[in-house]
Amino acid sequence: MSALNDATRARAVQWFVRGGQLLVPGRDPLRIGVSPIVLGRDPSCGVVLDDREVSATHCELRAEGPGVLLRDLGSRNGTFVGGVRVREGILTAPCSIHVGGSVLGFEPLEKERVEVGFDEDFGPLVGSSPRMRHLFRLLREVAPTDLSILVTGETGTGKELVAQAVHEHSSRSAGPFVVLDCASIPGPLAESLLFGHERGAFTGATERRSGAFQDAHRGTIFLDELGELPPELQPKLLRVLAERKVKRVGSSAYEPVDVRVVAATRRDLGRSMNTGVFRSDLFFRIAQMRIELPPLRDRREDIPPLVQRVCERIGRPERTPDVVDLITSTLAQHDFPGNVRELVNVASVAASLPRGAEAVASVLPLEGGGEVAPALSAFSEAKRVAVGAFEQRYFSDLVRATDGNVSEMARRAGMERHHVRAFLKKYGLSAR
């Protein structure tokens, strides 16, 4: 736990949210808090509606800041408030919510203080905002359990870091941590990569191999981009989660596996479930605990501690004040579409180049067409050389520190693997 002064501690616990209560005919009022409540026809929903016009997962409600966030989950017939179709909105006054042929009442409640705790980090995750402190408290509570976790959020928010931190704070920390990117596995080999295969099971299967689940035995498996998992594999994955055993391709025997599952997605799985692309029973089996990572633009107060962590990691802690000032002033209007990953790249470059905004502002790796102030846009050959020298030194050190492991380099650098490979090729560095 970081050392906090009294003023910081006072701010840390001051997270107020205005929840509400949902009025379902024939039932007791349901309190809406910061944990999402899903409404739909699926038996696993938090509020099950026996209405043929309601989608399997129709919409969700959760307290967020000034009111309750109502979000349609790609329902077939839509979600309406006061005759207006709503995809996403904040409810702050009494109203009626129409889902399918059902009418539900909503009443706001008074603001209440949410316990958030004082920790400003959890493993590699960093944040001092009330929302992140609350998230860290939840993660500390759920990490020692064997609950399956679904992590959602935009690209670059740190979903894999959540999985890694949960594994490190669990009783499985001495076991393996296996990462499988569901978006990159080739279709014909997907089942084999997940569950293994026997020798001769298919052309090219020259030996018996284990799959990701066997490799993660007594540890944690992280299924990245779960929403991209081929539909034909979803019932097989559901069976593995329910029965805790796998069957290799080409085998008739089942093998027991003891694995904790953490999954992540940036896809709208609610919409995928309603269109039949993703199974709702698999969703609710994996989403025993849901963690939603907010985008950086919604927690800009976390930029200083994030920059400090970056500067310390690259051995330039003395540059922290300069880099924080550069990012919070020169880039005040930049909303960081690449989120924390983009901030890490920007801070790494800014901390490694000479002092002074004029020397670094034009070479910052901004995403989404971000620009700095016009007065800082001049860019000399000397600065280009400085950037090249930084990149070569950075990736040379990274290769040595990770023994050329591209996945580990990507994790440490906060970059996609193909971007890492591009830099290695650019500077003639080898990887295994």
Phi, psi and omega in degrees: 000135181285151177286127181235138175280173186298322181295319179294319178298321180297317179293327187299326184266359184269066173247110182252133176229149178255110178271205181191185174228143181260129182254107179255125183307131177083005182227162176290150177304140181251124181283135180254118179244204184282345176275134184293142175246122181264132175253138178175183181272340181296135182300340182273355180292155178295323175236110182267125180247122179275078186215118184295340179273355179268137180286167181304311171235104193270307181203172178221156181229141173201147179288134181207104176065243189283352182190201181256126179280122175254123182229124175287140183256040180074035182294158182288319186256358175087166177240129187237141173230118180059036179080000180253128178287130186240127171270320177199134179193164180257125178267123181235353182226160178302139181198173175250137179249123181257118176234117185059233177262010183257145177240122181245148178262150176229134176228126178288153175248170177292154177298143177227151180278131179260131179292125183240342181082180186247348183294135178248018171202161175211102188061230180280354181279141182226140176177136179251356180290152180305321182295320179288323177298320177296318178297318179297322179296317178297317181295322178295327180285322186272336184304316182289348180274180175252017179298140173285144185234136172248121181253125179242160180152165181292165176301134176089005182276346176106034184296319179292328178295326175298313180299316180297316181293320178298316179299315184292336180259014180252172177289354180263009187300333179280349180271181183287152172240107187251129180252129176231119179272105184294340181281343186249357181282131180292137184312307183297336183254004186300313182296320179295319180294326180282314192242356180089175179209161176267158176299132180081007182294332178201170181300126181098351178276081186274350177208162180285131181227148175273159178258185184299324181291319176294322179296332182266010183306129182066021177223214184233137173248132179252113179264096181280146181052054181303327182296346179267002181296128181304140183304325183290342179269345185297315178295329179289321177294320178300320180295320179297316181294325183281321187257348179058042175206152183234158176234122179295153174298128180090002181247156176251358183254147177261145178241134180289144175225142178243095188225138171262134185253127169238127182237159179218152177203149171252356179281151175282093184291334176301314178295321179296324178292319182290337177265000178083007181281330181230137184285132180290326180292328176289320179302309184288336175291319181279324185273049174295330173226129180249130178239120178251120180272124181286150175292156183298328181296339179265002179214054184296340178293349178274354183298312181303311179293329177293317179297318179301317179297320180295313182298322178293322183292327181264009176078024179232053184298332182292344181273356184307308182301319181296315183291319177299316180297318179299313185288321183280345179253296182298323183254028184299331182265358180276128186263010176050070178298336177273003175058216186298324179301316178294318179299319179300316179296316180297313182295323180298316179293312183299322182285337184269344182263168183302156179297154176106126182301326182298333184273344187233337190303322185283346183251006180293134183281076181276144177259162176071023178073023180298146180230155174260177182302140182306326183295343183255013190272354178293141187217112185265167179299325180299323180289323178296321177296319180298319179295315179299319179295320178297312182301314182296316180295318183298311183284333173296315177296323181294319178299316180294320184290334184248006182057034176077014180281111186295320180297318180290323176298317180297321180295314182292324182277347183069038184231164172288151182299322182291332175291320177299314181299324180296319178292321179298317179294321182299323184250016174064034180263144184260152178222158177254000000 
